[in-house]
């Protein structure tokens, strides 16, 4: 698979500014960081909420049932707001997540979460808007920026995989705190998303070897 132009530039930058990360990149190989483009931005956030704190298989089943309520199509914010709790519960969605989904739909429908113009907003502006939604914390918002919008300079400092990757790469005695993650990752800008992708792959490789 050919490396897209942005990741290619990112790899060159990261290797130059951080030799330790450069060794990780050499070990992992080609960058395959890419956003999910299917469906709408609203669909992606609905999926994120449904998948929270569930195994992939269980979450996929519930998400599929949720879509099945609208004949396999993802609901619009208006449709989700009009659906009864009983209807959503029949798909296996918990009461707490129903509240989260309704809050998401309310924000999008009211325009306080402007998903129709995300391209015009900075990372910080989007994070601020997203975390106002119940059930969308900083980590979920960062994943949306990275894997839905393809933003290249997001560093999920709260992510355990990123923390473990840094611990492995830098041979640290303990997991770095979020503030340490941000400090270590500062030179990686403006390609911190790509750096995070490589750290996740490093952890995957170490787990597979173990």
C-alpha positions as CSV (number, residue, x, y, z in Angstrom):
1,X,0.0,0.0,0.0
2,X,1.4,3.4,-1.0
3,X,1.9,5.8,1.9
4,X,-0.3,8.9,1.4
5,X,1.5,12.3,1.1
6,X,0.6,13.6,4.5
7,X,1.8,10.5,6.4
8,X,5.0,10.3,4.3
9,X,5.8,13.9,5.3
10,X,4.8,13.0,8.9
11,X,7.2,10.0,9.0
12,X,10.0,12.1,7.7
13,X,9.4,14.8,10.3
14,X,9.0,12.4,13.2
15,X,12.1,10.5,12.3
16,X,14.1,13.7,12.1
17,X,12.9,15.3,15.4
18,X,12.8,12.2,17.6
19,X,15.4,9.4,16.9
20,X,13.6,7.2,19.5
21,X,10.3,7.4,17.7
22,X,12.3,7.0,14.5
23,X,13.4,3.6,15.7
24,X,9.7,2.7,16.4
25,X,8.8,3.8,12.9
26,X,11.5,1.7,11.4
27,X,10.3,-1.3,13.4
28,X,6.6,-0.9,12.6
29,X,7.0,0.0,8.9
30,X,4.7,1.8,6.6
31,X,2.1,4.2,8.0
32,X,-1.5,3.2,7.4
33,X,-3.2,5.9,9.4
34,X,-6.4,6.7,7.7
35,X,-9.9,8.0,8.7
36,X,-13.2,6.2,8.4
37,X,-15.2,7.8,5.6
38,X,-18.4,5.8,5.6
39,X,-21.6,7.4,6.8
40,X,-22.0,10.8,8.3
41,X,-20.2,12.6,11.2
42,X,-23.3,12.1,13.3
43,X,-23.3,8.4,12.5
44,X,-19.7,8.1,13.6
45,X,-20.5,9.7,17.0
46,X,-23.5,7.5,17.5
47,X,-21.3,4.5,16.8
48,X,-18.7,5.8,19.3
49,X,-21.2,6.2,22.1
50,X,-22.7,2.7,21.4
51,X,-19.3,1.1,21.5
52,X,-18.2,2.7,24.8
53,X,-17.2,0.1,27.5
54,X,-18.3,-2.9,25.4
55,X,-16.4,-5.6,23.7
56,X,-16.2,-5.2,19.9
57,X,-18.6,-8.1,19.2
58,X,-21.3,-7.0,21.7
59,X,-21.1,-3.4,20.5
60,X,-21.3,-4.4,16.9
61,X,-24.4,-6.4,17.7
62,X,-26.2,-3.6,19.5
63,X,-25.2,-1.1,16.8
64,X,-26.5,-3.3,14.1
65,X,-29.8,-3.7,16.0
66,X,-30.0,0.1,16.4
67,X,-29.6,0.6,12.7
68,X,-32.1,-2.2,12.1
69,X,-34.8,0.0,13.8
70,X,-34.5,2.2,10.7
71,X,-34.2,-0.7,8.2
72,X,-30.4,-0.7,8.3
73,X,-30.0,3.0,7.8
74,X,-28.4,5.3,10.4
75,X,-31.0,7.5,12.1
76,X,-30.8,11.3,11.7
77,X,-30.8,13.5,14.8
78,X,-34.5,14.2,14.3
79,X,-35.4,10.5,14.0
80,X,-33.3,9.6,17.1
81,X,-35.1,12.3,19.1
82,X,-38.5,11.1,18.0
83,X,-37.7,7.4,18.9
84,X,-39.2,6.2,22.2
85,X,-36.9,4.9,25.0
86,X,-38.7,1.5,24.5
87,X,-37.8,1.4,20.9
88,X,-34.1,2.1,21.6
89,X,-34.0,-0.3,24.5
90,X,-35.3,-3.0,22.2
91,X,-32.0,-2.8,20.4
92,X,-30.1,-3.3,23.6
93,X,-29.0,0.3,24.2
94,X,-28.7,1.0,27.9
95,X,-30.7,3.8,29.5
96,X,-27.5,5.8,30.1
97,X,-26.5,5.6,26.5
98,X,-30.0,6.5,25.4
99,X,-29.5,9.7,27.4
100,X,-26.2,10.3,25.7
101,X,-27.6,9.7,22.2
102,X,-30.5,12.0,22.8
103,X,-28.1,14.7,24.1
104,X,-25.9,14.3,21.0
105,X,-28.9,14.5,18.7
106,X,-30.2,17.6,20.6
107,X,-26.9,19.4,20.2
108,X,-26.6,18.5,16.5
109,X,-30.3,19.4,15.8
110,X,-30.0,22.7,17.6
111,X,-26.7,23.6,15.8
112,X,-24.7,23.8,19.0
113,X,-22.5,21.0,17.7
114,X,-22.0,22.1,14.0
115,X,-21.1,18.9,12.3
116,X,-22.0,20.4,9.0
117,X,-19.0,22.8,9.2
118,X,-16.3,20.9,11.1
119,X,-13.8,21.5,8.4
120,X,-13.9,25.2,9.3
121,X,-13.2,24.6,13.0
122,X,-9.8,24.2,14.6
123,X,-9.0,21.1,16.7
124,X,-9.4,23.0,19.9
125,X,-12.8,24.5,18.9
126,X,-14.1,21.1,17.9
127,X,-12.9,19.5,21.1
128,X,-14.7,22.2,23.1
129,X,-17.9,21.7,21.2
130,X,-17.8,17.9,21.4
131,X,-17.1,17.5,25.1
132,X,-20.3,19.5,25.8
133,X,-22.2,16.4,24.8
134,X,-23.0,14.0,27.5
135,X,-21.1,10.8,27.0
136,X,-18.5,12.4,24.7
137,X,-15.4,12.9,26.8
138,X,-12.0,14.2,25.7
139,X,-10.7,10.8,24.6
140,X,-13.8,10.1,22.4
141,X,-13.6,13.6,20.9
142,X,-9.9,13.0,20.1
143,X,-10.7,9.7,18.4
144,X,-13.4,11.5,16.3
145,X,-10.8,14.1,15.2
146,X,-8.3,11.5,14.4
147,X,-10.2,8.6,12.8
148,X,-13.2,10.4,11.4
149,X,-11.8,13.8,10.3
150,X,-8.2,12.7,9.7
151,X,-6.8,15.5,11.8
152,X,-3.0,14.9,11.9
153,X,-2.0,16.7,15.1
154,X,-4.0,15.1,17.9
155,X,-2.2,13.5,20.8
156,X,-4.6,11.5,23.0
157,X,-2.6,11.9,26.2
158,X,-5.2,10.0,28.3
159,X,-5.0,6.9,26.1
160,X,-3.5,3.9,27.8
161,X,-2.1,2.5,24.6
162,X,-0.2,5.7,23.8
163,X,1.1,5.8,27.4
164,X,2.3,2.2,27.1
165,X,3.8,2.9,23.8
166,X,5.9,5.8,25.2
167,X,6.9,3.6,28.2
168,X,8.1,0.9,25.8
169,X,9.8,3.2,23.3
170,X,11.6,5.3,25.9
171,X,12.2,2.4,28.4
172,X,10.5,4.3,31.2
173,X,10.1,2.6,34.6
174,X,6.4,3.5,34.8
175,X,3.6,4.8,32.6
176,X,4.0,8.5,31.8
177,X,1.4,10.8,33.2
178,X,-0.8,12.8,30.7
179,X,1.3,15.9,31.2
180,X,4.5,13.9,30.5
181,X,2.9,12.5,27.3
182,X,2.2,16.0,26.2
183,X,5.8,17.1,27.0
184,X,7.4,14.1,25.2
185,X,5.1,14.6,22.2
186,X,5.5,18.3,21.8
187,X,8.3,17.9,19.2
188,X,6.1,15.6,17.1
189,X,3.8,18.5,16.1
190,X,2.2,18.9,13.6
191,X,2.0,15.1,13.2
192,X,1.1,13.9,16.7
193,X,-1.8,11.7,15.4
194,X,0.7,9.8,13.3
195,X,3.0,9.4,16.2
196,X,0.2,8.0,18.3
197,X,-0.7,5.5,15.6
198,X,2.9,4.2,15.6
199,X,2.9,3.9,19.4
200,X,-0.3,1.9,19.3
201,X,1.3,-0.4,16.7
202,X,4.4,-0.8,18.9
203,X,2.2,-2.0,21.8
204,X,0.4,-4.4,19.4
205,X,3.7,-5.8,18.3
206,X,5.0,-6.2,21.9
207,X,1.7,-7.9,22.9
208,X,1.9,-10.3,20.0
209,X,5.5,-11.2,20.8
210,X,4.7,-11.8,24.5
